[in-house]
Amino acid sequence: MIHAGVEPDPTTGAIMTPIYQTSTYVQEAPAKHKGYEYARSQNPTRTALEAAFAAIENGKYGLAFSSGVAATDAVIKLLQPGDEVIAASDLYGGTYRLFTKVFEKFGIRFHYVNMQKADNIKQYITPNTKLIWIETPTNPLLNIIDIAAAAAIAKEAKALLCVDNTFASPYLQNPLDLGADIVMHSVTKYLGGHSDVIQGCLVMNDQALREQLYFIQKSCGAVPGPQDCFLVLRGIKTLHVRMQRHCENGEKIAHFLRQHSKIGKVYWCGFEDHPNFEIAKKQMRGFGGMMSFSLKDDNVDNAKKLLSSTKLFALAESLGGVESLINHPASMTHASIPKEERLKNGLTDSLIRLSVGIEDIDDLIEDLNRAIG
Ligand SMILES: Cc1ncc(COP(=O)(O)O)c(C=O)c1O
């Protein structure tokens, strides 16, 4: 993580990649230049970051985007009207909104499937299936999908498999190694790690696919600025130590919640009785700091009271930063999914989600204990 993709700056030897705050590059003669023409197409700070993305996901090519949804948008723009996508039924709300509200009207058909049994994907395959889109663990119920099994099904159908690896981060899971064609991240989360950047990325191995996605990146223009690229380069340098602590704290908080008399169900993919735990153990190196739970006295008012009572856990959207966050998916991150769809997937109005940060564990437990009352 510390060395991923980064070489000393060729012009000065600076050990930290400089922020190339420029929109264009001077050419010696028309089309005679140093590989950089215009900063929507290339920027040296972004080039270093894209190499880092590739390195940490065991991929050949990385591409940076101005947000996670911009990265998702680029993948869907590989498709044509009439093409079909099989997507997991339990997705980040913004991904679902992009699929249903933006791309459906261009004639792309999306099937939402419960993929906890990967075989469920098969019945939706048609000659028009071009992409399978999964998120694992899912946001916010931490459902686990078998990436290798989904990759085998995609391969047989000659469709691409794209995995949103935001929740696990490359420290815990590398979908390309399991047969995925594209890995997507909301870099905003664990890769940035400090709640100060909005960014997305794609990583892949196939050169032709990289060229198509690069063409979309430069043609549509959803590229991040160099300052944001610098911040993410810096964030990645500590991803491994941050993730170790997210995992340690996550495990302790999950067990604390589970034994608490006022807490109902706890969703954390490190519990041995969590659905598909064996698959999580096989494809992940740890279980992370994301979890959701309900209160035993399960109603929205009690949940809202708790959501406003914590001090260290800040009530906010997003996740994956060093500081702990508490969130109400039904009204915040997943409000763009219609209620009946949310309930079908078990996302109740009283569900509470935690992004456990890297603070002192005793302080975090004390904060939750006091707020739960
Ligand atoms: C799992 C997941 N995927 C994608 C996104 C979208 O990323 P961004 O907010 O960086 O556009 C998010 C954001 O919350 C997310 O949690």
Ligand as a Chemical Component Dictionary entry (heavy atoms), coordinates in Angstrom:
data_LIG
# 
_chem_comp.id                   LIG 
_chem_comp.type                 NON-POLYMER 
_chem_comp.pdbx_formal_charge   0 
_chem_comp.three_letter_code    LIG 
# 
loop_
_chem_comp_atom.comp_id 
_chem_comp_atom.atom_id 
_chem_comp_atom.alt_atom_id 
_chem_comp_atom.type_symbol 
_chem_comp_atom.charge 
_chem_comp_atom.model_Cartn_x 
_chem_comp_atom.model_Cartn_y 
_chem_comp_atom.model_Cartn_z 
_chem_comp_atom.pdbx_ordinal 
LIG C1 C1 C 0 -21.142 0.524 -1.912 1  
LIG C2 C2 C 0 -21.126 1.867 -2.584 2  
LIG N1 N1 N 0 -20.955 1.942 -3.906 3  
LIG C3 C3 C 0 -20.931 3.129 -4.549 4  
LIG C4 C4 C 0 -21.119 4.328 -3.876 5  
LIG C5 C5 C 0 -21.115 5.629 -4.640 6  
LIG O1 O1 O 0 -19.920 6.304 -4.457 7  
LIG P1 P1 P 0 -19.752 7.905 -4.436 8  
LIG O2 O2 O 0 -20.588 8.408 -3.297 9  
LIG O3 O3 O 0 -18.289 8.085 -4.252 10 
LIG O4 O4 O 0 -20.260 8.415 -5.736 11 
LIG C6 C6 C 0 -21.290 4.293 -2.488 12 
LIG C7 C7 C 0 -21.487 5.552 -1.747 13 
LIG O5 O5 O 0 -21.958 5.559 -0.630 14 
LIG C8 C8 C 0 -21.302 3.031 -1.824 15 
LIG O6 O6 O 0 -21.472 2.938 -0.494 16 
# 
loop_
_chem_comp_bond.comp_id 
_chem_comp_bond.atom_id_1 
_chem_comp_bond.atom_id_2 
_chem_comp_bond.value_order 
_chem_comp_bond.pdbx_ordinal 
LIG C1 C2 SING 1  
LIG C2 N1 SING 2  
LIG C2 C8 DOUB 3  
LIG N1 C3 DOUB 4  
LIG C3 C4 SING 5  
LIG C4 C5 SING 6  
LIG C4 C6 DOUB 7  
LIG C5 O1 SING 8  
LIG O1 P1 SING 9  
LIG P1 O2 DOUB 10 
LIG P1 O3 SING 11 
LIG P1 O4 SING 12 
LIG C6 C7 SING 13 
LIG C6 C8 SING 14 
LIG C7 O5 DOUB 15 
LIG C8 O6 SING 16 
# 
